[in-house]
Amino acid sequence: MPLVEIDLLEGRAESELDTISDAVHEAMVAELDVPQRDRFQIINERTPTRLRFDPDYLDIDRDAGFVLVRITLASGRSTGAKQAFYRRLAGLLAERIGMPTENLAVVMIENKREDWSFGRGQASYVELPREEWR
C-alpha cells in the first residue's frame, strides 16, 4: 500500500542504503500496520544542488547526513500511530547507522484505497479481497 521515496545526498555505502531502506520498512510494518511483503521504495541519491534543505529549520540542527522520507499511503492511520512510526524510525536509524535523529524528516501523503493499482488494470484495493493484500 505505501510508496516510499527516500532522498539523501549521494556518497553513502550500499550497506547503509540497505539499512535505511530496511529500517523504514520495519517501522512501517510495526507501527502503521503495513503488510510485510508490501514493499515499494525509491531511493534517490542527490547532489548537494539537487537536495536543498534548511540546516536549522524549527531550531533543529541538520547536516549533510539529512534523510527525507516521503510515504504515500492510504488514509486511516491515527496520529498516535504516525507518532510511534516517527519515533521508531528515528530510533532504528540512530541505533543501526548512528544517524542523529535531527537528520530525519518524514512526510506522509495520504490518499484513498481506490487510488492504487498494482497491475492488471485493477483498482487493487477495491477489487481484490482484503485477505489477498497480505
N, CA, C and O atoms as a printed pandas DataFrame, in Angstrom:
     atom_number atom_name residue_name chain_id  residue_number  x_coord  y_coord  z_coord
0              1         N          MET        A               1    0.808   -1.191    0.000
1              2        CA          MET        A               1    0.000    0.000    0.000
2              3         C          MET        A               1    0.853    1.257    0.000
3              4         O          MET        A               1    0.576    2.151   -0.800
4              5         N          PRO        A               2    1.867    1.387    0.840
5              6        CA          PRO        A               2    2.661    2.619    0.780
6              7         C          PRO        A               2    3.667    2.602   -0.366
7              8         O          PRO        A               2    4.171    1.554   -0.768
8              9         N          LEU        A               3    3.932    3.776   -0.864
9             10        CA          LEU        A               3    5.048    4.002   -1.776
10            11         C          LEU        A               3    5.997    4.916   -1.026
11            12         O          LEU        A               3    5.617    6.008   -0.603
12            13         N          VAL        A               4    7.231    4.468   -0.864
13            14        CA          VAL        A               4    8.225    5.203   -0.085
14            15         C          VAL        A               4    9.268    5.786   -1.027
15            16         O          VAL        A               4    9.786    5.092   -1.902
16            17         N          GLU        A               5    9.569    7.052   -0.843
17            18        CA          GLU        A               5   10.687    7.689   -1.535
18            19         C          GLU        A               5   11.648    8.208   -0.475
19            20         O          GLU        A               5   11.257    8.913    0.454
20            21         N          ILE        A               6   12.908    7.842   -0.638
21            22        CA          ILE        A               6   13.952    8.242    0.305
22            23         C          ILE        A               6   14.941    9.104   -0.460
23            24         O          ILE        A               6   15.565    8.644   -1.416
24            25         N          ASP        A               7   15.083   10.355   -0.039
25            26        CA          ASP        A               7   16.013   11.277   -0.670
26            27         C          ASP        A               7   17.142   11.584    0.298
27            28         O          ASP        A               7   16.915   11.885    1.469
28            29         N          LEU        A               8   18.375   11.501   -0.218
29            30        CA          LEU        A               8   19.551   11.795    0.591
30            31         C          LEU        A               8   20.702   12.203   -0.331
31            32         O          LEU        A               8   20.647   12.009   -1.545
32            33         N          LEU        A               9   21.718   12.759    0.263
33            34        CA          LEU        A               9   22.880   13.155   -0.534
34            35         C          LEU        A               9   23.671   11.923   -0.950
35            36         O          LEU        A               9   23.775   10.949   -0.204
36            37         N          GLU        A              10   24.224   11.986   -2.150
37            38        CA          GLU        A              10   24.973   10.846   -2.672
38            39         C          GLU        A              10   26.243   10.612   -1.863
39            40         O          GLU        A              10   26.750   11.504   -1.183
40            41         N          GLY        A              11   26.741    9.373   -1.961
41            42        CA          GLY        A              11   28.010    9.059   -1.324
42            43         C          GLY        A              11   27.932    8.037   -0.205
43            44         O          GLY        A              11   28.963    7.673    0.359
44            45         N          ARG        A              12   26.762    7.573    0.125
45            46        CA          ARG        A              12   26.648    6.565    1.187
46            47         C          ARG        A              12   26.945    5.182    0.624
47            48         O          ARG        A              12   26.721    4.921   -0.558
48            49         N          ALA        A              13   27.441    4.317    1.463
49            50        CA          ALA        A              13   27.718    2.934    1.076
50            51         C          ALA        A              13   26.405    2.207    0.803
51            52         O          ALA        A              13   25.368    2.544    1.375
52            53         N          GLU        A              14   26.460    1.205   -0.080
53            54        CA          GLU        A              14   25.270    0.405   -0.390
54            55         C          GLU        A              14   24.688   -0.215    0.878
55            56         O          GLU        A              14   23.469   -0.273    1.038
56            57         N          SER        A              15   25.549   -0.672    1.770
57            58        CA          SER        A              15   25.068   -1.298    3.006
58            59         C          SER        A              15   24.278   -0.296    3.851
59            60         O          SER        A              15   23.308   -0.672    4.509
60            61         N          GLU        A              16   24.680    0.957    3.839
61            62        CA          GLU        A              16   23.957    1.976    4.593
62            63         C          GLU        A              16   22.605    2.270    3.945
63            64         O          GLU        A              16   21.610    2.463    4.643
64            65         N          LEU        A              17   22.567    2.304    2.609
65            66        CA          LEU        A              17   21.292    2.486    1.915
66            67         C          LEU        A              17   20.355    1.332    2.233
67            68         O          LEU        A              17   19.162    1.539    2.460
68            69         N          ASP        A              18   20.893    0.111    2.251
69            70        CA          ASP        A              18   20.087   -1.060    2.602
70            71         C          ASP        A              18   19.537   -0.935    4.022
71            72         O          ASP        A              18   18.374   -1.252    4.273
72            73         N          THR        A              19   20.367   -0.479    4.937
73            74        CA          THR        A              19   19.951   -0.338    6.332
74            75         C          THR        A              19   18.846    0.697    6.470
75            76         O          THR        A              19   17.878    0.477    7.198
76            77         N          ILE        A              20   18.978    1.818    5.782
77            78        CA          ILE        A              20   17.945    2.855    5.810
78            79         C          ILE        A              20   16.637    2.292    5.247
79            80         O          ILE        A              20   15.574    2.448    5.848
80            81         N          SER        A              21   16.728    1.646    4.103
81            82        CA          SER        A              21   15.565    1.049    3.460
82            83         C          SER        A              21   14.880    0.041    4.387
83            84         O          SER        A              21   13.661    0.070    4.554
84            85         N          ASP        A              22   15.664   -0.838    4.979
85            86        CA          ASP        A              22   15.121   -1.861    5.870
86            87         C          ASP        A              22   14.465   -1.240    7.104
87            88         O          ASP        A              22   13.415   -1.703    7.549
88            89         N          ALA        A              23   15.075   -0.203    7.650
89            90        CA          ALA        A              23   14.530    0.452    8.846
90            91         C          ALA        A              23   13.186    1.107    8.549
91            92         O          ALA        A              23   12.259    1.023    9.355
92            93         N          VAL        A              24   13.079    1.751    7.403
93            94        CA          VAL        A              24   11.805    2.375    7.032
94            95         C          VAL        A              24   10.717    1.308    6.951
95            96         O          VAL        A              24    9.627    1.476    7.498
96            97         N          HIS        A              25   11.022    0.219    6.267
97            98        CA          HIS        A              25   10.017   -0.827    6.108
98            99         C          HIS        A              25    9.662   -1.475    7.450
99           100         O          HIS        A              25    8.489   -1.696    7.748
100          101         N          GLU        A              26   10.666   -1.771    8.240
101          102        CA          GLU        A              26   10.421   -2.376    9.557
102          103         C          GLU        A              26    9.528   -1.493   10.419
103          104         O          GLU        A              26    8.609   -1.993   11.067
104          105         N          ALA        A              27    9.781   -0.207   10.434
105          106        CA          ALA        A              27    8.973    0.717   11.236
106          107         C          ALA        A              27    7.543    0.815   10.695
107          108         O          ALA        A              27    6.599    0.937   11.475
108          109         N          MET        A              28    7.375    0.763    9.376
109          110        CA          MET        A              28    6.020    0.803    8.808
110          111         C          MET        A              28    5.234   -0.447    9.177
111          112         O          MET        A              28    4.054   -0.364    9.519
112          113         N          VAL        A              29    5.882   -1.603    9.111
113          114        CA          VAL        A              29    5.220   -2.856    9.473
114          115         C          VAL        A              29    4.819   -2.820   10.949
115          116         O          VAL        A              29    3.702   -3.199   11.302
116          117         N          ALA        A              30    5.723   -2.369   11.796
117          118        CA          ALA        A              30    5.487   -2.370   13.239
118          119         C          ALA        A              30    4.445   -1.344   13.682
119          120         O          ALA        A              30    3.628   -1.634   14.556
120          121         N          GLU        A              31    4.467   -0.166   13.099
121          122        CA          GLU        A              31    3.655    0.936   13.639
122          123         C          GLU        A              31    2.489    1.373   12.761
123          124         O          GLU        A              31    1.541    1.984   13.255
124          125         N          LEU        A              32    2.544    1.071   11.468
125          126        CA          LEU        A              32    1.498    1.545   10.552
126          127         C          LEU        A              32    0.660    0.417    9.967
127          128         O          LEU        A              32   -0.140    0.642    9.058
128          129         N          ASP        A              33    0.840   -0.796   10.484
129          130        CA          ASP        A              33    0.077   -1.956   10.037
130          131         C          ASP        A              33    0.236   -2.212    8.540
131          132         O          ASP        A              33   -0.733   -2.520    7.847
132          133         N          VAL        A              34    1.459   -2.082    8.054
133          134        CA          VAL        A              34    1.769   -2.369    6.656
134          135         C          VAL        A              34    2.149   -3.848    6.548
135          136         O          VAL        A              34    2.955   -4.333    7.342
136          137         N          PRO        A              35    1.580   -4.575    5.574
137          138        CA          PRO        A              35    1.957   -5.981    5.408
138          139         C          PRO        A              35    3.455   -6.138    5.117
139          140         O          PRO        A              35    4.047   -5.313    4.421
140          141         N          GLN        A              36    4.050   -7.183    5.646
141          142        CA          GLN        A              36    5.489   -7.428    5.482
142          143         C          GLN        A              36    5.921   -7.431    4.017
143          144         O          GLN        A              36    6.966   -6.870    3.686
144          145         N          ARG        A              37    5.149   -8.040    3.148
145          146        CA          ARG        A              37    5.575   -8.153    1.749
146          147         C          ARG        A              37    5.186   -6.947    0.894
147          148         O          ARG        A              37    5.440   -6.931   -0.310
148          149         N          ASP        A              38    4.576   -5.948    1.505
149          150        CA          ASP        A              38    4.156   -4.743    0.785
150          151         C          ASP        A              38    5.285   -3.718    0.828
151          152         O          ASP        A              38    5.259   -2.774    1.618
152          153         N          ARG        A              39    6.267   -3.923   -0.030
153          154        CA          ARG        A              39    7.463   -3.074   -0.011
154          155         C          ARG        A              39    7.726   -2.509   -1.397
155          156         O          ARG        A              39    8.101   -3.230   -2.322
156          157         N          PHE        A              40    7.520   -1.203   -1.521
157          158        CA          PHE        A              40    7.795   -0.480   -2.760
158          159         C          PHE        A              40    8.537    0.798   -2.373
159          160         O          PHE        A              40    7.972    1.685   -1.732
160          161         N          GLN        A              41    9.802    0.882   -2.767
161          162        CA          GLN        A              41   10.639    2.009   -2.365
162          163         C          GLN        A              41   11.446    2.540   -3.545
163          164         O          GLN        A              41   11.861    1.794   -4.433
164          165         N          ILE        A              42   11.649    3.829   -3.523
165          166        CA          ILE        A              42   12.526    4.503   -4.484
166          167         C          ILE        A              42   13.563    5.243   -3.652
167          168         O          ILE        A              42   13.216    6.045   -2.785
168          169         N          ILE        A              43   14.826    4.974   -3.915
169          170        CA          ILE        A              43   15.902    5.675   -3.207
170          171         C          ILE        A              43   16.569    6.626   -4.197
171          172         O          ILE        A              43   17.089    6.202   -5.229
172          173         N          ASN        A              44   16.545    7.898   -3.871
173          174        CA          ASN        A              44   17.114    8.930   -4.727
174          175         C          ASN        A              44   18.356    9.517   -4.072
175          176         O          ASN        A              44   18.269   10.178   -3.037
176          177         N          GLU        A              45   19.510    9.271   -4.680
177          178        CA          GLU        A              45   20.732    9.907   -4.207
178          179         C          GLU        A              45   20.898   11.205   -4.984
179          180         O          GLU        A              45   20.848   11.208   -6.214
180          181         N          ARG        A              46   21.090   12.281   -4.283
181          182        CA          ARG        A              46   21.108   13.619   -4.889
182          183         C          ARG        A              46   22.458   14.303   -4.675
183          184         O          ARG        A              46   23.164   14.039   -3.702
184          185         N          THR        A              47   22.790   15.174   -5.597
185          186        CA          THR        A              47   23.937   16.056   -5.392
186          187         C          THR        A              47   23.485   17.178   -4.457
187          188         O          THR        A              47   22.283   17.395   -4.303
188          189         N          PRO        A              48   24.407   17.886   -3.839
189          190        CA          PRO        A              48   24.008   18.982   -2.942
190          191         C          PRO        A              48   23.168   20.060   -3.625
191          192         O          PRO        A              48   22.405   20.759   -2.956
192          193         N          THR        A              49   23.295   20.206   -4.936
193          194        CA          THR        A              49   22.457   21.200   -5.613
194          195         C          THR        A              49   21.068   20.667   -5.938
195          196         O          THR        A              49   20.194   21.429   -6.352
196          197         N          ARG        A              50   20.855   19.368   -5.753
197          198        CA          ARG        A              50   19.557   18.752   -6.064
198          199         C          ARG        A              50   18.770   18.341   -4.819
199          200         O          ARG        A              50   17.620   17.915   -4.924
200          201         N          LEU        A              51   19.383   18.467   -3.647
201          202        CA          LEU        A              51   18.672   18.261   -2.383
202          203         C          LEU        A              51   19.044   19.422   -1.476
203          204         O          LEU        A              51   20.128   19.458   -0.892
204          205         N          ARG        A              52   18.142   20.348   -1.374
205          206        CA          ARG        A              52   18.391   21.554   -0.581
206          207         C          ARG        A              52   17.453   21.554    0.619
207          208         O          ARG        A              52   16.263   21.265    0.495
208          209         N          PHE        A              53   18.001   21.878    1.762
209          210        CA          PHE        A              53   17.210   21.888    2.993
210          211         C          PHE        A              53   17.791   22.913    3.937
211          212         O          PHE        A              53   18.983   23.218    3.894
212          213         N          ASP        A              54   16.934   23.441    4.789
213          214        CA          ASP        A              54   17.358   24.406    5.794
214          215         C          ASP        A              54   18.036   23.640    6.926
215          216         O          ASP        A              54   17.405   22.789    7.552
216          217         N          PRO        A              55   19.309   23.927    7.201
217          218        CA          PRO        A              55   20.034   23.155    8.216
218          219         C          PRO        A              55   19.571   23.401    9.651
219          220         O          PRO        A              55   19.985   22.683   10.561
220          221         N          ASP        A              56   18.705   24.420    9.871
221          222        CA          ASP        A              56   18.263   24.651   11.251
222          223         C          ASP        A              56   16.790   25.035   11.352
223          224         O          ASP        A              56   16.395   25.741   12.279
224          225         N          TYR        A              57   15.985   24.577   10.411
225          226        CA          TYR        A              57   14.549   24.847   10.473
226          227         C          TYR        A              57   13.962   24.283   11.760
227          228         O          TYR        A              57   14.285   23.163   12.156
228          229         N          LEU        A              58   13.098   25.061   12.415
229          230        CA          LEU        A              58   12.495   24.739   13.717
230          231         C          LEU        A              58   13.549   24.522   14.804
231          232         O          LEU        A              58   13.317   23.796   15.771
232          233         N          ASP        A              59   14.705   25.160   14.635
233          234        CA          ASP        A              59   15.803   25.071   15.602
234          235         C          ASP        A              59   16.292   23.636   15.799
235          236         O          ASP        A              59   16.670   23.242   16.902
236          237         N          ILE        A              60   16.279   22.864   14.716
237          238        CA          ILE        A              60   16.807   21.502   14.713
238          239         C          ILE        A              60   18.038   21.512   13.823
239          240         O          ILE        A              60   17.947   21.864   12.647
240          241         N          ASP        A              61   19.191   21.130   14.368
241          242        CA          ASP        A              61   20.445   21.159   13.615
242          243         C          ASP        A              61   20.568   19.945   12.703
243          244         O          ASP        A              61   20.564   18.803   13.164
244          245         N          ARG        A              62   20.677   20.212   11.384
245          246        CA          ARG        A              62   20.830   19.155   10.385
246          247         C          ARG        A              62   22.169   19.340    9.684
247          248         O          ARG        A              62   22.706   20.445    9.608
248          249         N          ASP        A              63   22.694   18.224    9.174
249          250        CA          ASP        A              63   23.933   18.305    8.414
250          251         C          ASP        A              63   23.787   17.511    7.117
251          252         O          ASP        A              63   22.671   17.173    6.721
252          253         N          ALA        A              64   24.885   17.218    6.466
253          254        CA          ALA        A              64   24.863   16.532    5.177
254          255         C          ALA        A              64   24.338   15.100    5.266
255          256         O          ALA        A              64   24.117   14.459    4.238
256          257         N          GLY        A              65   24.138   14.600    6.467
257          258        CA          GLY        A              65   23.560   13.279    6.643
258          259         C          GLY        A              65   22.038   13.274    6.616
259          260         O          GLY        A              65   21.412   12.257    6.914
260          261         N          PHE        A              66   21.445   14.404    6.261
261          262        CA          PHE        A              66   19.988   14.558    6.215
262          263         C          PHE        A              66   19.334   13.522    5.303
263          264         O          PHE        A              66   19.827   13.237    4.212
264          265         N          VAL        A              67   18.206   12.959    5.772
265          266        CA          VAL        A              67   17.426   11.989    5.009
266          267         C          VAL        A              67   15.969   12.444    5.033
267          268         O          VAL        A              67   15.402   12.698    6.096
268          269         N          LEU        A              68   15.376   12.543    3.852
269          270        CA          LEU        A              68   13.966   12.895    3.713
270          271         C          LEU        A              68   13.214   11.656    3.250
271          272         O          LEU        A              68   13.534   11.084    2.208
272          273         N          VAL        A              69   12.216   11.242    4.022
273          274        CA          VAL        A              69   11.406   10.075    3.692
274          275         C          VAL        A              69    9.989   10.562    3.400
275          276         O          VAL        A              69    9.347   11.189    4.243
276          277         N          ARG        A              70    9.510   10.260    2.186
277          278        CA          ARG        A              70    8.137   10.589    1.803
278          279         C          ARG        A              70    7.371    9.287    1.630
279          280         O          ARG        A              70    7.800    8.384    0.911
280          281         N          ILE        A              71    6.240    9.209    2.296
281          282        CA          ILE        A              71    5.441    7.990    2.247
282          283         C          ILE        A              71    4.046    8.341    1.753
283          284         O          ILE        A              71    3.320    9.099    2.395
284          285         N          THR        A              72    3.680    7.781    0.605
285          286        CA          THR        A              72    2.318    7.918    0.104
286          287         C          THR        A              72    1.583    6.654    0.523
287          288         O          THR        A              72    2.014    5.547    0.202
288          289         N          LEU        A              73    0.462    6.817    1.247
289          290        CA          LEU        A              73   -0.252    5.668    1.764
290          291         C          LEU        A              73   -1.732    5.975    1.898
291          292         O          LEU        A              73   -2.139    7.136    1.947
292          293         N          ALA        A              74   -2.526    4.924    1.957
293          294        CA          ALA        A              74   -3.959    5.093    2.145
294          295         C          ALA        A              74   -4.230    5.725    3.501
295          296         O          ALA        A              74   -3.566    5.400    4.486
296          297         N          SER        A              75   -5.187    6.615    3.553
297          298        CA          SER        A              75   -5.511    7.313    4.793
298          299         C          SER        A              75   -6.117    6.353    5.809
299          300         O          SER        A              75   -6.598    5.275    5.461
300          301         N          GLY        A              76   -6.082    6.762    7.053
301          302        CA          GLY        A              76   -6.719    5.983    8.092
302          303         C          GLY        A              76   -5.879    5.741    9.324
303          304         O          GLY        A              76   -6.406    5.263   10.329
304          305         N          ARG        A              77   -4.583    6.053    9.292
305          306        CA          ARG        A              77   -3.759    5.847   10.493
306          307         C          ARG        A              77   -4.005    6.977   11.478
307          308         O          ARG        A              77   -4.216    8.127   11.094
308          309         N          SER        A              78   -3.973    6.629   12.740
309          310        CA          SER        A              78   -4.176    7.631   13.787
310          311         C          SER        A              78   -2.932    8.496   13.952
311          312         O          SER        A              78   -1.838    8.132   13.519
312          313         N          THR        A              79   -3.120    9.626   14.575
313          314        CA          THR        A              79   -1.987   10.491   14.897
314          315         C          THR        A              79   -0.989    9.744   15.774
315          316         O          THR        A              79    0.220    9.859   15.578
316          317         N          GLY        A              80   -1.494    8.976   16.742
317          318        CA          GLY        A              80   -0.611    8.209   17.624
318          319         C          GLY        A              80    0.221    7.192   16.875
319          320         O          GLY        A              80    1.401    7.014   17.177
320          321         N          ALA        A              81   -0.381    6.514   15.891
321          322        CA          ALA        A              81    0.368    5.535   15.090
322          323         C          ALA        A              81    1.465    6.236   14.289
323          324         O          ALA        A              81    2.579    5.723   14.176
324          325         N          LYS        A              82    1.154    7.389   13.744
325          326        CA          LYS        A              82    2.158    8.138   12.980
326          327         C          LYS        A              82    3.297    8.586   13.889
327          328         O          LYS        A              82    4.467    8.486   13.519
328          329         N          GLN        A              83    2.961    9.077   15.068
329          330        CA          GLN        A              83    3.997    9.500   16.008
330          331         C          GLN        A              83    4.873    8.321   16.420
331          332         O          GLN        A              83    6.091    8.459   16.529
332          333         N          ALA        A              84    4.262    7.173   16.647
333          334        CA          ALA        A              84    5.032    5.976   17.002
334          335         C          ALA        A              84    5.957    5.584   15.848
335          336         O          ALA        A              84    7.090    5.163   16.079
336          337         N          PHE        A              85    5.485    5.718   14.624
337          338        CA          PHE        A              85    6.316    5.424   13.460
338          339         C          PHE        A              85    7.521    6.361   13.409
339          340         O          PHE        A              85    8.647    5.904   13.213
340          341         N          TYR        A              86    7.301    7.656   13.581
341          342        CA          TYR        A              86    8.413    8.614   13.535
342          343         C          TYR        A              86    9.465    8.257   14.586
343          344         O          TYR        A              86   10.662    8.243   14.299
344          345         N          ARG        A              87    9.005    7.969   15.801
345          346        CA          ARG        A              87    9.934    7.614   16.882
346          347         C          ARG        A              87   10.683    6.322   16.568
347          348         O          ARG        A              87   11.899    6.243   16.741
348          349         N          ARG        A              88    9.954    5.322   16.110
349          350        CA          ARG        A              88   10.578    4.020   15.825
350          351         C          ARG        A              88   11.622    4.173   14.733
351          352         O          ARG        A              88   12.736    3.670   14.876
352          353         N          LEU        A              89   11.287    4.854   13.648
353          354        CA          LEU        A              89   12.236    5.006   12.543
354          355         C          LEU        A              89   13.472    5.780   12.988
355          356         O          LEU        A              89   14.596    5.362   12.709
356          357         N          ALA        A              90   13.279    6.891   13.668
357          358        CA          ALA        A              90   14.428    7.671   14.148
358          359         C          ALA        A              90   15.314    6.820   15.058
359          360         O          ALA        A              90   16.541    6.872   14.962
360          361         N          GLY        A              91   14.692    6.038   15.939
361          362        CA          GLY        A              91   15.453    5.174   16.838
362          363         C          GLY        A              91   16.222    4.088   16.101
363          364         O          GLY        A              91   17.380    3.821   16.420
364          365         N          LEU        A              92   15.583    3.460   15.115
365          366        CA          LEU        A              92   16.268    2.415   14.347
366          367         C          LEU        A              92   17.475    2.976   13.598
367          368         O          LEU        A              92   18.533    2.348   13.571
368          369         N          LEU        A              93   17.323    4.146   12.994
369          370        CA          LEU        A              93   18.433    4.740   12.236
370          371         C          LEU        A              93   19.565    5.182   13.162
371          372         O          LEU        A              93   20.739    5.054   12.815
372          373         N          ALA        A              94   19.216    5.697   14.329
373          374        CA          ALA        A              94   20.247    6.082   15.302
374          375         C          ALA        A              94   21.014    4.848   15.768
375          376         O          ALA        A              94   22.241    4.870   15.870
376          377         N          GLU        A              95   20.282    3.776   16.047
377          378        CA          GLU        A              95   20.883    2.542   16.547
378          379         C          GLU        A              95   21.737    1.839   15.492
379          380         O          GLU        A              95   22.827    1.355   15.796
380          381         N          ARG        A              96   21.250    1.785   14.274
381          382        CA          ARG        A              96   21.887    0.945   13.254
382          383         C          ARG        A              96   22.970    1.634   12.443
383          384         O          ARG        A              96   23.929    0.986   12.021
384          385         N          ILE        A              97   22.835    2.942   12.217
385          386        CA          ILE        A              97   23.887    3.630   11.445
386          387         C          ILE        A              97   24.410    4.876   12.158
387          388         O          ILE        A              97   25.187    5.642   11.588
388          389         N          GLY        A              98   23.987    5.074   13.390
389          390        CA          GLY        A              98   24.469    6.222   14.151
390          391         C          GLY        A              98   23.964    7.554   13.628
391          392         O          GLY        A              98   24.601    8.586   13.840
392          393         N          MET        A              99   22.834    7.544   12.951
393          394        CA          MET        A              99   22.291    8.778   12.375
394          395         C          MET        A              99   21.614    9.614   13.459
395          396         O          MET        A              99   20.725    9.125   14.156
396          397         N          PRO        A             100   22.027   10.862   13.600
397          398        CA          PRO        A             100   21.356   11.730   14.574
398          399         C          PRO        A             100   19.871   11.870   14.217
399          400         O          PRO        A             100   19.525   12.013   13.045
400          401         N          THR        A             101   19.014   11.830   15.207
401          402        CA          THR        A             101   17.583   11.928   14.946
402          403         C          THR        A             101   17.219   13.270   14.299
403          404         O          THR        A             101   16.183   13.384   13.643
404          405         N          GLU        A             102   18.049   14.256   14.480
405          406        CA          GLU        A             102   17.817   15.565   13.872
406          407         C          GLU        A             102   17.905   15.525   12.345
407          408         O          GLU        A             102   17.377   16.407   11.668
408          409         N          ASN        A             103   18.569   14.510   11.806
409          410        CA          ASN        A             103   18.768   14.419   10.352
410          411         C          ASN        A             103   17.643   13.704    9.615
411          412         O          ASN        A             103   17.754   13.472    8.411
412          413         N          LEU        A             104   16.574   13.351   10.302
413          414        CA          LEU        A             104   15.474   12.642    9.661
414          415         C          LEU        A             104   14.246   13.537    9.559
415          416         O          LEU        A             104   13.804   14.118   10.551
416          417         N          ALA        A             105   13.704   13.640    8.359
417          418        CA          ALA        A             105   12.416   14.299    8.140
418          419         C          ALA        A             105   11.516   13.304    7.420
419          420         O          ALA        A             105   11.957   12.597    6.514
420          421         N          VAL        A             106   10.259   13.254    7.827
421          422        CA          VAL        A             106    9.292   12.330    7.233
422          423         C          VAL        A             106    8.050   13.113    6.844
423          424         O          VAL        A             106    7.571   13.955    7.604
424          425         N          VAL        A             107    7.533   12.830    5.655
425          426        CA          VAL        A             107    6.283   13.421    5.189
426          427         C          VAL        A             107    5.367   12.279    4.782
427          428         O          VAL        A             107    5.756   11.419    3.991
428          429         N          MET        A             108    4.162   12.266    5.315
429          430        CA          MET        A             108    3.162   11.272    4.908
430          431         C          MET        A             108    2.121   11.956    4.035
431          432         O          MET        A             108    1.577   13.002    4.391
432          433         N          ILE        A             109    1.858   11.350    2.898
433          434        CA          ILE        A             109    0.886   11.864    1.939
434          435         C          ILE        A             109   -0.213   10.813    1.835
435          436         O          ILE        A             109    0.021    9.709    1.344
436          437         N          GLU        A             110   -1.396   11.156    2.291
437          438        CA          GLU        A             110   -2.478   10.190    2.326
438          439         C          GLU        A             110   -3.390   10.316    1.105
439          440         O          GLU        A             110   -3.618   11.405    0.578
440          441         N          ASN        A             111   -3.898    9.167    0.680
441          442        CA          ASN        A             111   -4.871    9.128   -0.399
442          443         C          ASN        A             111   -5.899    8.051   -0.065
443          444         O          ASN        A             111   -5.946    7.567    1.066
444          445         N          LYS        A             112   -6.724    7.673   -1.046
445          446        CA          LYS        A             112   -7.768    6.674   -0.815
446          447         C          LYS        A             112   -7.376    5.346   -1.442
447          448         O          LYS        A             112   -6.512    5.295   -2.317
448          449         N          ARG        A             113   -7.998    4.299   -1.002
449          450        CA          ARG        A             113   -7.678    2.959   -1.500
450          451         C          ARG        A             113   -7.905    2.830   -3.001
451          452         O          ARG        A             113   -7.175    2.096   -3.668
452          453         N          GLU        A             114   -8.883    3.515   -3.537
453          454        CA          GLU        A             114   -9.130    3.423   -4.981
454          455         C          GLU        A             114   -8.053    4.108   -5.815
455          456         O          GLU        A             114   -8.082    4.032   -7.043
456          457         N          ASP        A             115   -7.114    4.768   -5.169
457          458        CA          ASP        A             115   -6.033    5.456   -5.871
458          459         C          ASP        A             115   -4.855    4.543   -6.194
459          460         O          ASP        A             115   -3.840    5.019   -6.702
460          461         N          TRP        A             116   -4.963    3.241   -5.912
461          462        CA          TRP        A             116   -3.851    2.308   -6.086
462          463         C          TRP        A             116   -4.196    1.226   -7.112
463          464         O          TRP        A             116   -5.250    0.594   -7.040
464          465         N          SER        A             117   -3.289    1.031   -8.062
465          466        CA          SER        A             117   -3.374   -0.094   -8.990
466          467         C          SER        A             117   -2.010   -0.750   -9.038
467          468         O          SER        A             117   -1.013   -0.090   -9.331
468          469         N          PHE        A             118   -1.954   -2.045   -8.753
469          470        CA          PHE        A             118   -0.688   -2.769   -8.760
470          471         C          PHE        A             118   -0.564   -3.700   -9.952
471          472         O          PHE        A             118    0.305   -4.572   -9.974
472          473         N          GLY        A             119   -1.418   -3.524  -10.934
473          474        CA          GLY        A             119   -1.333   -4.333  -12.145
474          475         C          GLY        A             119   -2.701   -4.786  -12.615
475          476         O          GLY        A             119   -3.701   -4.653  -11.911
476          477         N          ARG        A             120   -2.716   -5.328  -13.834
477          478        CA          ARG        A             120   -3.919   -5.866  -14.462
478          479         C          ARG        A             120   -4.997   -4.829  -14.699
479          480         O          ARG        A             120   -6.143   -5.185  -14.972
480          481         N          GLY        A             121   -4.658   -3.557  -14.599
481          482        CA          GLY        A             121   -5.646   -2.509  -14.805
482          483         C          GLY        A             121   -6.727   -2.481  -13.745
483          484         O          GLY        A             121   -7.823   -1.978  -13.990
484          485         N          GLN        A             122   -6.431   -3.016  -12.565
485          486        CA          GLN        A             122   -7.400   -3.084  -11.477
486          487         C          GLN        A             122   -7.139   -2.011  -10.430
487          488         O          GLN        A             122   -5.993   -1.630  -10.193
488          489         N          ALA        A             123   -8.194   -1.534   -9.814
489          490        CA          ALA        A             123   -8.071   -0.752   -8.585
490          491         C          ALA        A             123   -7.892   -1.794   -7.484
491          492         O          ALA        A             123   -8.862   -2.226   -6.861
492          493         N          SER        A             124   -6.666   -2.186   -7.257
493          494        CA          SER        A             124   -6.329   -3.380   -6.473
494          495         C          SER        A             124   -7.044   -3.468   -5.138
495          496         O          SER        A             124   -7.589   -4.521   -4.806
496          497         N          TYR        A             125   -7.058   -2.388   -4.361
497          498        CA          TYR        A             125   -7.642   -2.438   -3.027
498          499         C          TYR        A             125   -9.163   -2.331   -3.043
499          500         O          TYR        A             125   -9.807   -2.476   -2.004
500          501         N          VAL        A             126   -9.734   -2.081   -4.207
501          502        CA          VAL        A             126  -11.184   -2.065   -4.347
502          503         C          VAL        A             126  -11.663   -3.414   -4.867
503          504         O          VAL        A             126  -12.698   -3.920   -4.433
504          505         N          GLU        A             127  -10.910   -3.996   -5.796
505          506        CA          GLU        A             127  -11.355   -5.196   -6.493
506          507         C          GLU        A             127  -10.896   -6.504   -5.861
507          508         O          GLU        A             127  -11.545   -7.533   -6.050
508          509         N          LEU        A             128   -9.801   -6.488   -5.121
509          510        CA          LEU        A             128   -9.288   -7.717   -4.518
510          511         C          LEU        A             128   -9.756   -7.837   -3.068
511          512         O          LEU        A             128   -9.843   -6.832   -2.363
512          513         N          PRO        A             129  -10.054   -9.048   -2.622
513          514        CA          PRO        A             129  -10.432   -9.236   -1.215
514          515         C          PRO        A             129   -9.287   -8.831   -0.281
515          516         O          PRO        A             129   -8.115   -9.031   -0.600
516          517         N          ARG        A             130   -9.630   -8.274    0.845
517          518        CA          ARG        A             130   -8.639   -7.756    1.803
518          519         C          ARG        A             130   -7.622   -8.826    2.190
519          520         O          ARG        A             130   -6.445   -8.500    2.349
520          521         N          GLU        A             131   -8.016  -10.074    2.346
521          522        CA          GLU        A             131   -7.068  -11.115    2.749
522          523         C          GLU        A             131   -5.965  -11.339    1.718
523          524         O          GLU        A             131   -4.920  -11.893    2.060
524          525         N          GLU        A             132   -6.164  -10.931    0.480
525          526        CA          GLU        A             132   -5.124  -11.061   -0.545
526          527         C          GLU        A             132   -4.076   -9.950   -0.465
527          528         O          GLU        A             132   -3.020  -10.054   -1.090
528          529         N          TRP        A             133   -4.352   -8.895    0.294
529          530        CA          TRP        A             133   -3.401   -7.799    0.411
530          531         C          TRP        A             133   -2.177   -8.211    1.206
531          532         O          TRP        A             133   -1.107   -7.637    1.000
532          533         N          ARG        A             134   -2.280   -9.153    2.080
533          534        CA          ARG        A             134   -1.185   -9.550    2.955
534          535         C          ARG        A             134   -0.299  -10.447    2.189
535          536         O          ARG        A             134    0.707  -10.919    2.718
